[in-house]
Amino acid sequence: MFEDQQRDDVEALKKADANFRRLCQRHTELNSKVDSAERGILPVDDMALKAMKKEKLHIKERLQDMWDHRRENYVH
């Protein structure tokens, strides 16, 4: 998700912000479930898969907003 960011910076934010950490964990969990569902390993219907993808995207957007906000405050 933050592949182009410094891993240490991301880990520092996870340690400093419990909400960011929780959202990262949920995103990782959903990513795994979506991957398993798309491979046919996890049996889910199309509606459930769509809902997981939507939640995953929403979380990713929230995480990016939090990251951007942190970077803006750090620079200024």
C-alpha positions in Angstrom: 0.0 0.0 0.0 2.8 2.4 0.9 5.3 0.7 -1.3 7.0 3.9 -2.4 7.3 5.2 1.2 10.1 4.6 3.7 9.2 1.5 5.6 10.6 3.0 8.8 8.3 6.0 8.4 5.2 3.8 7.9 6.2 1.6 10.9 6.7 4.7 13.1 3.2 5.9 12.2 1.8 2.5 13.0 3.4 2.7 16.5 2.3 6.3 17.1 -1.3 6.0 15.8 -3.5 3.2 17.0 -6.2 4.0 14.4 -3.7 3.9 11.5 -2.3 0.6 12.8 -5.8 -0.9 13.1 -6.7 0.2 9.6 -3.5 -1.2 8.2 -4.3 -4.5 9.9 -7.8 -4.6 8.5 -6.6 -3.7 5.0 -4.1 -6.5 5.1 -6.8 -8.9 6.3 -9.2 -7.9 3.5 -6.4 -8.0 1.0 -5.8 -11.6 1.9 -9.5 -12.6 1.8 -10.0 -10.9 -1.5 -7.0 -12.7 -3.0 -8.2 -16.0 -1.6 -11.7 -15.4 -3.0 -10.4 -14.5 -6.4 -8.3 -17.6 -6.5 -11.3 -19.8 -5.5 -9.8 -20.8 -2.2 -12.3 -18.8 -0.1 -15.8 -19.4 -1.1 -17.8 -16.2 -1.2 -20.5 -14.9 -3.4 -20.1 -12.0 -5.7 -21.9 -9.5 -3.4 -19.6 -10.4 -0.5 -16.5 -10.1 -2.7 -17.7 -6.7 -4.0 -18.3 -5.5 -0.4 -14.9 -6.6 0.7 -13.3 -4.8 -2.2 -15.3 -1.7 -1.5 -14.3 -1.7 2.2 -10.6 -2.4 1.3 -10.6 0.6 -1.1 -12.3 2.8 1.5 -9.7 1.9 4.1 -6.9 2.5 1.6 -8.2 6.0 0.9 -8.5 6.7 4.7 -4.9 5.5 5.2 -3.6 7.6 2.4 -5.4 10.7 3.8 -3.9 10.0 7.2 -0.4 9.6 5.6 -0.8 12.8 3.6 -1.9 14.7 6.6 1.0 13.5 8.6 3.5 14.4 5.9 1.9 17.9 5.5 2.2 18.5 9.3 5.7 17.1 9.4 6.9 19.4 6.5 5.3 22.6 8.0 
